Amino acid sequence: MIQFSTHTIRLLFITLLAMLLSSCGFSTNTAYFLGSDNQTDSTVESVANDSDLELIEAETATSLSEELTILSKTGSWQTDPSSLNQNQEVAYDFPIVINKQVEAYLDIFQNKQRSTFKRWLARSGKYVPMFKKELREAGLPEDLAYLAMIESGFKQRAFSRAKAVGLWQFMKATGKEYNLRIDRYVDERRHAEKSTKAAVAFLSDLYANFGDWHLAVAGYNAGGGKIRRGLKRYQTDNFWSLATHKYLKLETKRYVPKLIAAIIIAKNPEKYGFTNIAYETPLAYETLRVGPGLSLNAVAIVCDTDSTVIKQLNQELKTGRTPFNKSHYDVQIPINKKELAEANLPKLNSVVRTGYKTHKIRRGDTLSKICKQYNINKTTLLKINNLRSSKLIAGKNLRIPYSSAQYRLVKKGVNGNIVVNDLTMHTIKQGETLSKIADTYNVPVDLIVTWNGLASVHKIRAGQQLALYIIDDNTTVTVTNTPQSLHRNVASVPSDNSSIIVLSEQKKIASSKRKISKHQISWYQVRKGDSLWTIARKFNLSTKQLKSLNKLKSNRIQPGIKLKISNV
């Protein structure tokens, strides 16, 4: 009588479910290098509970309401041209106007928003030196560096209600127009240097259009077309005259006096009561070229630094990993870490683990909807929750699996293969095939197809997530036909299923039975249904060894050909 272990029966049930159920659609998600760190969210707009990479509100509704209320009581927006650059204590290269609206903001920053402005001043130390350098090289006023202060408060991941993002608050269309990459993996509006270059180019174009910095700043916020139409409608050529009309919203008009007030205080903070400011260190980094899908946590390990430091330097990476749809990516790392990081990269290894989060079933939830939300297939979800049907009960909880990776450095020569437990979630990387994935995890291609209900070995795409059930020991996993008499050993298996596939664990055949003479060449003629994996296992070889012996460049083989099994 054939006996099966509990582990084998558990895997049999997994495979049976895979044959009976089709997988639901996948939503594109992030790839990972040797495993995902925290695959809990099916979207890539946010990073799974990572405060170092989540978007931050640029401005609170309370602050906005407070400013608009005060400005609405300041009266006319007209200003006397003689008020330009009246304050001679500090040199300005942006045209300074002192009027009721500017005075209102000077008061707001010193009082109601004092703590906020103090934080802005502290952050300015990190960015303003780089901003001024870029502005100076482009021939623009260096005081425009403080435009980022009123736009984002010097926060790289700032976002507005209008969906503008970054230090310079670019809308997506404008960002792309100025060559910022914005996709599911990277948002260069959140990249300090690249977004600054784009802002400088945008401001240059606006000034070339209007020939006036007040109008250019108003156009930066409202759009050049809006300002141009307003000037034509009211037959004026300056911002202050345009602002006397109701054409521009108060929320838009405020940017010019707000910027002027910010410049005045930032360039002479002590005069306005801002003392003992702990300015942040100027932004500095060097770059490290790495491959696709590399976790920032892994980058931190090769640099021997804290992961928070690496994430702060790479805030444009929305998923916490380098894009897997590019062959390489230059991550930013701390100064003087490049040599160490390059030496450590080949030693990087990860242990993949599967964790679980809880989903509370809501009224209207379906299995397909939940699968799509968490980017898993029905087979996996049913198995993990011991469900025998797709019927869900509102109020009950479902366990949702996700893969996590713990990174480590290993000595040269130590096997750096992935270590996994029974279930691991693999997200397909650009250029990967099922054959390559099968080789990586040491399982047959057909089994991956069965586990995930795939229509074909060729119908996979980058970003798609696969559930893999791996035995983490020294046994060999083979696929066999199951006698009909074994059906009763697996709970809830339909008795009329005549084509059941089962996993059986077999210890490797004794080396004496596999041993081939060193002075003999052995050959094997490929039969229909054979794969490199099955042949390699039959002769106690790895797929890599078999390919090397036969100088094969791919895993494709044809029935009838002969493969060398050993060297002379």
Residue pairs with C-beta under 8 A, 6 or more apart in sequence:
2 483
2 486
4 12
4 486
4 489
4 504
5 505
7 471
7 505
8 502
8 503
8 504
8 505
9 489
9 490
10 422
11 469
11 471
11 502
11 503
12 482
12 489
12 490
12 500
12 502
12 503
13 383
13 490
13 491
13 492
13 493
14 379
14 383
14 451
14 469
15 447
15 450
15 451
15 500
15 501
15 502
15 503
16 490
16 493
16 497
16 500
17 379
17 382
17 383
18 379
18 450
18 451
18 452
18 453
19 450
19 497
19 499
19 500
19 501
20 494
20 497
21 378
21 379
21 382
21 453
22 378
22 453
23 371
23 377
23 378
23 379
23 452
23 453
23 454
24 367
24 368
24 371
24 372
24 377
24 378
25 368
25 371
25 372
26 372
26 375
26 377
26 461
26 463
26 464
26 465
27 42
27 43
27 372
27 375
27 463
28 44
28 184
28 461
28 462
28 463
28 464
29 39
29 42
29 43
29 44
29 375
29 427
29 463
29 465
30 36
30 39
30 44
30 184
30 185
30 293
30 319
30 320
30 321
30 324
30 427
30 463
31 292
31 293
31 321
31 324
31 427
31 428
31 429
31 430
31 462
31 463
32 39
32 293
32 295
32 321
32 324
32 403
32 405
32 427
33 291
33 292
33 293
33 294
33 295
33 298
33 321
33 322
33 350
34 298
34 348
34 349
34 350
34 352
34 405
34 407
34 418
35 350
35 351
35 352
35 403
35 404
35 405
35 418
35 424
36 295
36 402
36 403
36 404
36 405
36 425
36 427
37 295
37 297
37 320
37 321
37 404
37 405
38 48
38 49
38 50
38 355
38 402
38 404
39 48
39 375
39 402
39 403
39 404
39 425
39 427
39 465
40 48
40 49
40 357
40 374
40 400
40 402
41 47
41 48
42 372
42 373
42 374
42 375
44 184
44 185
44 318
44 319
45 184
45 318
46 54
46 55
46 318
47 53
47 54
47 318
47 319
47 320
50 311
50 320
52 307
52 308
52 311
52 312
52 315
53 157
53 311
53 315
53 317
53 318
53 320
54 157
55 157
55 158
55 159
55 165
56 155
56 157
56 158
56 159
57 158
57 159
58 151
58 152
58 153
58 155
58 158
58 159
58 160
58 164
58 169
59 153
59 160
63 113
63 116
64 251
66 108
66 112
66 113
67 105
67 108
67 254
67 258
68 250
68 251
68 254
70 104
70 107
70 108
71 101
71 104
71 250
71 253
71 254
71 257
72 250
74 100
74 101
74 104
75 100
76 100
76 244
77 99
77 101
77 240
77 243
77 244
77 253
78 99
78 240
78 241
78 244
79 97
79 99
79 240
80 99
83 97
83 98
83 99
84 95
84 96
84 97
85 92
85 95
85 96
86 96
86 98
87 96
87 98
87 264
89 268
89 271
90 264
90 267
90 268
92 143
92 263
92 267
93 141
93 142
93 143
94 141
94 143
94 144
94 213
94 259
94 260
94 263
95 213
95 214
96 260
96 263
96 264
97 214
97 240
97 257
97 260
99 240
99 257
101 254
101 257
102 257
102 260
102 261
102 264
104 257
105 254
105 257
105 258
105 260
105 261
105 262
106 261
106 264
106 265
106 272
108 261
109 117
109 261
109 262
109 265
109 272
110 117
110 265
110 272
110 273
116 153
117 262
117 265
117 274
118 274
118 277
119 153
120 149
120 153
120 154
120 262
120 266
121 266
121 269
121 274
121 277
121 279
122 277
122 278
122 279
122 280
123 153
123 154
123 155
123 280
124 145
124 146
124 149
124 154
124 266
124 279
124 280
125 279
125 280
125 281
125 282
126 154
126 280
126 281
126 282
126 283
127 145
127 148
127 154
127 167
127 192
127 283
128 145
128 146
129 282
129 283
130 192
130 193
130 196
130 282
130 283
131 142
131 144
131 145
131 148
131 196
132 142
132 145
134 196
134 197
134 200
135 141
135 142
135 144
135 145
135 200
136 142
138 200
138 201
138 204
140 200
140 203
140 204
140 207
141 213
143 263
143 267
144 203
144 213
146 259
146 262
146 263
146 266
147 168
147 199
147 203
147 217
147 220
147 259
148 154
148 167
148 168
148 196
148 199
149 262
149 266
150 255
150 258
150 259
150 262
151 158
151 164
151 167
151 168
151 169
152 158
152 166
152 167
152 168
152 169
154 167
155 167
156 166
156 167
156 190
156 191
156 192
156 195
156 315
156 316
157 165
157 166
157 190
157 315
158 165
158 166
158 167
158 169
159 165
160 169
162 171
163 171
163 172
164 170
164 171
165 172
165 175
165 187
165 189
165 190
166 175
166 187
166 189
166 190
166 191
166 195
167 190
167 192
167 195
167 196
167 199
168 189
168 195
168 196
168 198
168 199
170 178
170 180
170 189
170 195
170 198
170 199
172 182
172 189
174 202
175 182
175 188
175 189
175 195
175 198
176 182
178 198
178 199
178 201
178 202
179 198
180 187
180 188
180 189
180 191
180 194
180 195
180 198
181 187
181 188
182 188
182 189
183 323
184 318
184 319
185 317
185 318
185 319
185 321
185 322
185 323
185 324
185 325
186 316
186 317
186 318
186 323
187 316
187 318
188 194
188 195
188 198
188 316
189 195
189 316
190 315
190 316
190 318
191 315
191 316
192 283
192 315
194 316
202 220
203 216
203 220
205 224
206 215
206 216
206 219
206 220
206 224
207 213
207 216
209 216
209 219
209 224
209 228
210 216
210 219
210 224
210 227
210 228
212 237
212 238
212 239
214 238
214 239
214 240
214 256
215 227
215 231
215 238
215 239
215 242
217 255
217 256
217 259
218 227
218 239
218 242
218 248
218 252
218 253
218 255
218 256
219 226
219 227
219 228
220 255
221 252
221 255
222 248
222 252
226 248
227 242
230 242
230 245
230 247
230 248
231 237
231 242
233 247
234 241
234 242
234 245
234 247
236 242
239 256
242 248
243 253
243 256
264 272
265 272
265 274
269 275
269 277
284 335
285 313
285 332
285 333
285 334
285 335
286 332
286 333
286 334
286 335
286 336
286 337
286 338
287 330
287 331
287 332
287 333
287 338
288 299
288 302
288 303
288 330
288 331
288 332
288 333
288 337
288 338
288 341
288 342
289 328
289 329
289 330
290 299
290 322
290 328
290 329
290 330
290 331
290 345
291 322
291 327
291 328
291 329
292 322
292 323
292 324
292 325
292 326
292 327
292 328
292 329
292 429
292 430
293 321
293 322
293 323
293 324
293 429
294 321
294 322
294 329
294 331
295 320
295 321
295 405
295 407
296 307
296 310
296 311
296 314
296 317
296 320
296 321
296 331
297 307
297 310
297 320
297 405
297 407
298 348
298 350
298 405
298 407
299 310
299 314
299 331
299 333
299 341
300 306
300 307
300 309
300 310
301 344
301 348
301 407
301 408
301 409
302 340
302 341
302 344
302 345
302 347
302 348
302 409
303 310
303 333
303 334
303 337
303 340
303 341
303 344
304 337
304 340
304 344
305 333
305 334
305 337
309 334
310 331
310 333
311 320
313 331
313 332
313 333
313 334
314 331
314 332
317 323
317 331
322 329
322 331
323 329
324 429
324 430
324 462
324 463
325 430
325 462
326 430
333 341
344 409
346 412
347 409
347 410
347 411
347 412
347 416
348 407
348 408
348 409
348 416
349 407
349 408
349 409
349 410
349 414
349 416
350 405
350 406
350 407
350 408
350 418
351 405
351 406
351 408
351 418
351 419
352 403
352 404
352 405
352 418
352 419
352 420
352 421
352 424
353 403
353 404
353 405
353 406
353 420
353 421
354 401
354 402
354 403
354 404
354 421
354 422
354 423
354 424
354 425
355 401
355 402
355 403
355 404
356 384
356 399
356 400
356 401
356 402
357 399
357 400
357 402
358 397
358 398
358 399
358 400
359 370
359 373
359 374
359 397
359 398
359 400
360 395
360 396
360 397
360 398
361 370
361 392
361 393
361 394
361 395
361 396
361 397
361 398
362 394
363 394
365 392
365 394
366 390
366 392
367 378
367 381
367 382
367 390
367 392
368 378
370 381
370 392
370 398
370 400
371 377
371 378
371 381
374 400
374 402
375 465
376 400
376 401
376 425
376 465
376 467
377 452
377 453
377 465
377 467
378 390
378 453
379 451
379 452
379 453
379 467
380 401
380 423
380 452
380 467
381 387
381 398
381 400
382 388
382 390
384 399
384 400
384 401
384 423
385 398
385 399
388 492
392 398
401 423
401 425
401 467
402 425
403 424
403 425
403 426
410 416
418 440
418 441
419 472
420 441
420 468
420 470
420 472
421 470
421 472
422 469
422 470
422 471
422 472
423 467
423 468
423 469
423 470
424 441
424 467
424 468
424 470
425 465
425 466
425 467
425 468
426 437
426 441
426 465
426 466
426 468
427 463
427 464
427 465
427 466
428 437
428 460
428 461
428 462
428 463
428 464
428 465
428 466
429 462
430 462
431 462
432 460
432 462
433 460
434 445
434 448
434 449
434 454
434 457
434 460
435 445
435 457
435 554
435 555
436 555
437 448
437 466
437 468
438 444
438 445
438 447
438 448
438 533
439 533
439 543
439 544
439 555
441 468
441 470
442 470
442 477
443 468
443 470
443 477
443 533
444 477
444 479
444 531
444 533
444 534
445 457
445 531
445 533
446 457
446 479
447 477
447 479
447 501
447 503
448 454
448 466
448 468
449 456
449 457
450 501
451 466
451 467
451 468
451 469
452 466
452 467
454 460
460 466
471 477
471 505
474 508
475 505
475 506
475 507
475 508
476 505
476 506
476 507
476 508
476 537
477 503
477 505
478 503
478 504
478 506
478 534
478 537
479 501
479 502
479 503
480 501
480 502
480 504
481 501
482 500
482 501
482 502
484 498
486 502
487 493
487 495
487 497
487 500
493 500
508 540
509 540
511 540
514 539
514 540
516 522
516 539
516 565
516 566
518 568
519 568
520 566
520 568
521 564
521 566
521 567
521 568
522 539
522 564
522 565
522 566
523 562
523 563
523 564
523 565
524 535
524 538
524 539
524 562
524 563
524 565
525 560
525 561
525 562
525 563
526 535
526 557
526 558
526 559
526 560
526 561
526 562
526 563
527 559
528 559
530 557
530 559
531 555
531 557
532 543
532 546
532 547
532 552
532 555
532 557
533 543
533 555
535 546
535 557
535 563
536 542
536 543
536 545
536 546
539 546
539 565
541 549
541 565
543 555
546 552
546 563
546 565
547 553
547 555
549 563
549 564
549 565
549 566
549 567
550 563
550 564
557 563
